[in-house]
Amino acid sequence: MKRFVWERYWSVVKKEVIQIKRDRPSLAIALVMPLMLLFLFGYAVNTDVSDIKMAVWNQSPSAASRELVEQFVHTEIFQATASVSGYRELEAMLDEGTVDVGLVIGPDYTRKKDRGEPAHIQLLINGSDPNIARTAMSNAQLIVQHQAIALQEKNLQKQGLGELQLPLELDTRVLFNPNMESIVFNIPGLIGLIMQNVTMILTAFSLVREKERGTMEQLVVTPIRPLELMLGKITPYVGVGLFSFCLVLLVGTAWFGVPVKGSIGLLVALSVLFLVTTLLLGIFISTVAKTQLQAMQMAFALILPSVLLSGFMFPRDSMPVVIQWLGGLVPLTYFLEILRGIFLKGVGAEALWKDIVGMGAFSLLILAVAIGRFRKKIE
Amino acid sequence: MNVAIECQQLTKRFGERTAVNQLTLTVPKGSIYGFLGPNGSGKSTTIRMLCGLMTPTTGSGTVLGYDVMTQSEEIKQRIGYMSQKFSLYEDLTVEENLDFYAGVYQLGAAERKQRKAELIEMAGLTGREKQLAGSLSGGWKQRLALSCALLHKPELLILDEPTAGVDPVSRRIFWDVIHELAKQGITVLVTTHYMDEAQTCDWIGFIFFGNLLAEGTPGELIERMEANNLEDVFIELVRREEARQAAEGGAR
């Protein structure tokens, strides 16, 4: 009596396929929503900092000071949007947020520079967004340092000492994403995040809907086993999810221009494992929730942890260990590593085995818990 | 063994409330057992315990020789059940519903085809195979539900108010089917509020506030209660029980 009967499982699959086909609006949402979300968030989720608005208070107008401002604007990190004539005005603009940094060039800048004396310039930075502040600060430091070396070189040449040899230089080479574009990093993550939340909702409703409509009562007086029912219910959705995943993958690579460096076959194969895991998580929600509304609420409650704990937004390495464990309860955590690994680094299964095993183990765990929770009873 | 259902002291409590109180009843094989009682008297709870949908709080019972406490899966394989509320898939057609349950009960291809044809014929659903179950009227829905419950040739059929809200013609057809099944040796346990239906049962049990008040053939009960018909028996039993409980409550 305890064995898995393929015939019963297959009956559930056929029934679900018919029901999915009849419910066109839900199917359309499942297929189109990920696409729309990717278009929307693909543009919104951008952590690249550029065009920081800068006010300039140039108290020593000259070719030299204008050149310095030019150096700032030239990087495209800064954008000179205002010219002010006093601290009060500059502070007001920082308060209002019309600019994020203020460049102050003192009245003695040109004179000191001409004499070859050390001159000071000041940069006021709005530090409320540390990401912007850090970018502004490090870039300003580099610009000024670069400018200083150039000046020094000129001075030395004037004295007839020839080329300036720096005693120490750093050669960097950025691998995987040489231009350090955040979109290359974010699109794979977004694909995972969107797929997780859309597919989870598909099955989160499935058992509850049968409870609400009363069809569960007829089903549980049959000899069907919970495993047959659950696997039968997720099977058609793996197909729906995979189709949707391929669409989103196409848009990510073709529209947003984020290439897949590794094997597409491996990516698709592992996405099946990921879809099964999220669909099982949906089934688990379905065994806990009593109504479709509750199921919806629970599915939504999982979205935030998925964004914050999975490593989608913030690197997991800098989280406390306990929080990292909690992140292990989100399927996206494993899939993000896989997505980024295959997309960006082009690695194979041998580099991702930990996440593959982790996700597989998590899916089995959630299936076991769901089966344990599912009772063929009405109470 | 000539007993289809046998239970002793079957009790179901939901928290403080006792839905079924020490119910003892026996349903002989091949008979139609009518289960009567006012709304909320514990009929559905009893039926659900016998089907394995609910676990009894205390007591014991066997259905077709299997223990209701521990062997509910064995019971489920051998019984047909129809709940009060239509519980098939409204977004599937008549045929798809039958196909689904045929698969769930593991009917082979040939048997499936034969049973489907037989049951569609029996239920008078010929010509409606491609119609969505949700678009059927009440009487048709009930007959479809009965067909699904009979697909796997159960030895025992448990029907919870199968004819509630169904027109007289459909009701008659339904009961003709039930009597036909009983002739084939299938045991039927059925709850109803219609006394004309109860009159045609082989056995009757009256349940009220979770207690079985009377049991016997319809003739016996009318005689014993010195009533004119089953309806009077029903009303008299309910009146006596309420008076008894009121007296008990007053004494307390």
Interface residues (C-beta under 8 A of the other chain):
Chain A: M1 V5 E7 R8 W10 S11 V12 K14 K15 I18 Q19 R22 D23 R213 G214 T215 M216 E217 Q218 L219 V220 V221 T222 P223 I224 K376 K377 I378 E379
Chain B: R48 C51 G52 L53 M54 T55 S72 E73 E74 K76 Q77 I79 Y81 S83 K85 F86 S87 L88 Y89 E90 D91 L92 E96 D99 F100 Y101 A102 G103 V104 Y105 Q106 A145 C148
